[in-house]
Amino acid sequence: MVRPFPFKFGAMKRTVLAILSILLVATACQENNTAKLDSATAQSATTPFDSINALIKETPNNPDLYFQRAKMHYDERDLVTSMNDVGRALKLDRSNTDYYMLLADLKLIAKESRASRDALLQAYEIAPNDIQVLLRLGELYMIVRDADASFKYLNEALKIDVYNATAYRLKGFNYKYVGDTVNAVSSFQTAIEQDANDYDSYLQLGLLYSTAGNELAEDYYNNALKVRPSSVEALYAKGLFLQTMGRSKDAIRTYDQIIGITGEYFDAWYNKGYVYMVQLEQYDSAAYNFTQAINVGPEGYVAAYYNRGLAYETAGALREAEADYRMALKFNPQYDLAARGLSRVLGEE
């Protein structure tokens, strides 16, 4: 039987609605009306980039203007142009730590972790007691799994601010990655003591307690959801925990919450199908949910085809089961479970 595994979904899309209403009253001469309309059109065409470009043209040696424009390009996800602008800012002023920190972000996104580190070390040389620089260095070394270096900078940050939740949270990740569960739990708990809205620490505690099969996991997931009620990530982790603990109906309700947020989350449909088939033995419901997983999931969702075939076979719908086993084998000819299933429904076993 195929078992489900946690899956993190990307951030949800945002939509923006802009409404513009213009009323023109013909009371003056046509020439004046045209002038007003042209003026309004020119004004509406002005963008924040137009404004800062004009300022840069007036004072081309002002590094902060290039930095501000670099941040604007960063927000627009134009990373190349952003990097060019932060480079211009640094040519004019190499003493500003904010410039190096933005450069470090850009280099990390470009998967240039060494260049990112070098930029942060430049900032550290300028301001060794800047807590934001220390936290960023601790985070970077945590990301590249250099726990010793990460601890060095995080402990320096905590000497400056012993109540800093971010430092404790990052230490928790370090301990988790090196397999020290006890200290990971302790660090994440300390983080939430400093910041009751530390979503990431609640989620990590939920995951750690889930691994141990401890019921406290649900409490931590619920706390994470109090901070971010629509977090599909936290809901999925909670649903998987409830499923693993055999709380089938609670798991289904949690997966339904995910589907209510985004029906495209195919793992929620798949896991519902699995719970209906394996734990509740409701094969029609299982087949329906596997069908939904196939409809919204990746092309060639072999596990969903196979499990739907198994649900059909168990319910006695052998023709439908045969079709699904054949589809699973079409996408993965080496899928032994589907081959065995096909042999069974064809009476070859």
TIKEZA-850740 format. One line per field, with one value per residue (C-alpha): x, y, z. Coordinates in steps of 0.25 Angstrom, whole numbers. Layout:
N
c1 X;...
c2 Y;...
c3 Z;...
//
This chain:
349
c1 0;5;7;6;17;17;17;19;11;15;10;-4;-6;-11;-21;-22;-34;-33;-44;-43;-55;-54;-65;-64;-74;-74;-75;-63;-57;-51;-37;-38;-44;-33;-23;-29;-30;-16;-11;-19;-14;1;-2;-7;5;14;20;28;40;38;39;52;58;56;62;74;76;76;86;93;104;93;95;82;74;80;78;63;61;69;58;47;53;54;39;36;45;54;66;77;73;72;86;91;86;91;105;104;100;112;122;117;117;123;120;105;101;87;94;102;90;81;93;94;79;80;93;86;74;83;89;102;103;118;116;104;113;124;114;109;123;126;114;119;133;126;116;120;109;98;88;81;95;97;84;85;99;93;82;91;100;88;83;96;96;109;103;116;117;102;103;115;107;94;100;107;93;87;98;92;78;75;60;62;52;58;72;65;57;69;77;65;67;82;79;68;78;89;79;79;63;64;71;63;50;56;60;47;40;49;46;31;33;39;29;15;12;25;18;30;34;20;20;34;29;17;26;36;25;18;30;30;15;12;-2;4;7;-8;-7;5;-1;-14;-5;2;-12;-16;-5;-8;-22;-21;-7;-9;5;1;-13;-6;3;-8;-16;-5;-3;-17;-17;-5;-11;-24;-33;-39;-51;-43;-32;-43;-49;-35;-32;-46;-41;-30;-39;-47;-35;-30;-36;-23;-16;-16;-9;-21;-30;-21;-19;-35;-36;-25;-33;-46;-40;-30;-36;-51;-53;-62;-58;-67;-63;-48;-50;-56;-45;-34;-41;-41;-26;-24;-31;-24;-10;2;0;3;-1;3;0;-14;-17;-12;-20;-33;-31;-29;-42;-49;-44;-47;-62;-63;-62;-52;-53;-50;-39;-33;-33;-26;-15;-13;-12;-2;7;6;12;22;24;32;21;21;8;0;5;1;-13;-15;-11;-21;-33;-30;-30;-15;-12
c2 0;14;22;37;47;61;71;86;95;108;121;125;135;149;157;172;179;193;202;216;225;237;248;258;270;277;292;298;299;286;291;292;279;272;279;274;260;260;264;254;243;248;247;233;228;233;221;220;216;229;237;230;231;246;247;239;247;260;254;242;240;238;223;222;225;213;205;209;205;192;189;193;183;173;174;173;160;167;161;164;179;179;174;184;195;190;189;204;207;199;206;220;215;202;206;203;189;190;189;177;170;172;167;155;152;154;145;134;134;132;120;127;124;127;141;143;139;149;160;157;156;170;175;168;174;188;186;173;177;179;168;167;164;154;147;147;140;130;127;126;116;109;108;102;93;98;97;101;114;117;115;125;136;133;132;146;151;145;152;165;161;149;150;149;139;138;133;122;118;117;109;100;97;95;85;78;76;70;61;66;66;69;82;85;84;93;104;104;105;116;123;123;127;140;141;135;137;129;121;114;109;104;96;90;86;79;72;67;62;56;48;43;39;49;55;69;70;74;85;91;90;97;108;110;111;121;130;126;120;118;111;99;94;94;87;77;73;73;64;54;53;50;40;33;33;26;38;36;45;56;55;55;68;74;70;76;89;89;86;98;107;101;90;88;82;68;62;65;58;46;45;45;34;26;28;24;12;7;12;13;3;12;8;17;29;25;24;38;44;37;42;57;55;50;62;72;65;63;56;41;41;26;25;30;22;9;12;15;2;-5;2;-3;-17;-18;-13;-23;-14;-22;-15;-1;-7;-13;1;8;-3;-2;13;12;3;12;23;13;0;-5;-2;-16;-14;-10;-22;-31;-24;-26;-41;-42;-36;-43;-56;-59;-61
c3 0;-3;9;9;12;17;5;6;-3;-9;-5;-9;-20;-17;-26;-27;-32;-37;-40;-47;-50;-58;-61;-72;-72;-85;-80;-85;-99;-105;-104;-89;-87;-96;-87;-74;-80;-85;-71;-64;-73;-71;-56;-56;-64;-53;-45;-32;-42;-49;-37;-32;-45;-46;-32;-37;-49;-40;-30;-37;-25;-15;-11;-3;-15;-22;-10;-9;-24;-22;-11;-21;-32;-21;-18;-32;-33;-43;-36;-47;-47;-32;-31;-41;-32;-19;-26;-30;-16;-10;-20;-14;1;6;21;21;26;20;6;9;15;3;-6;3;1;-14;-15;-6;-16;-27;-20;-17;-3;-2;-8;2;13;9;8;22;27;22;29;42;40;40;51;60;70;60;64;51;44;55;53;38;39;48;39;27;34;38;24;19;31;38;52;59;51;53;68;69;63;69;83;80;77;90;98;93;94;103;100;85;79;66;71;79;68;59;69;70;55;57;68;59;47;56;62;76;78;93;91;78;86;97;88;80;94;98;85;88;102;96;85;87;72;67;56;52;66;68;55;58;72;65;55;66;75;63;61;75;74;85;86;90;75;72;83;76;62;67;73;60;53;63;58;43;42;27;27;18;23;38;34;26;37;47;37;35;50;53;41;47;61;55;57;43;44;50;39;29;35;35;20;17;23;13;1;6;5;-8;-15;-23;-12;-17;-5;3;-7;-7;8;9;-1;7;20;14;8;19;32;29;18;10;-4;-12;-4;-5;-21;-21;-14;-22;-34;-29;-26;-41;-46;-39;-37;-46;-59;-57;-42;-41;-26;-28;-40;-33;-20;-27;-35;-21;-16;-28;-27;-13;-16;-27;-39;-46;-60;-53;-45;-58;-65;-53;-51;-66;-65;-53;-62;-74;-66;-58;-65;-53;-43;-37;-28;-40;-48;-37;-36;-51;-50;-39;-46;-59;-51;-54;-39
//
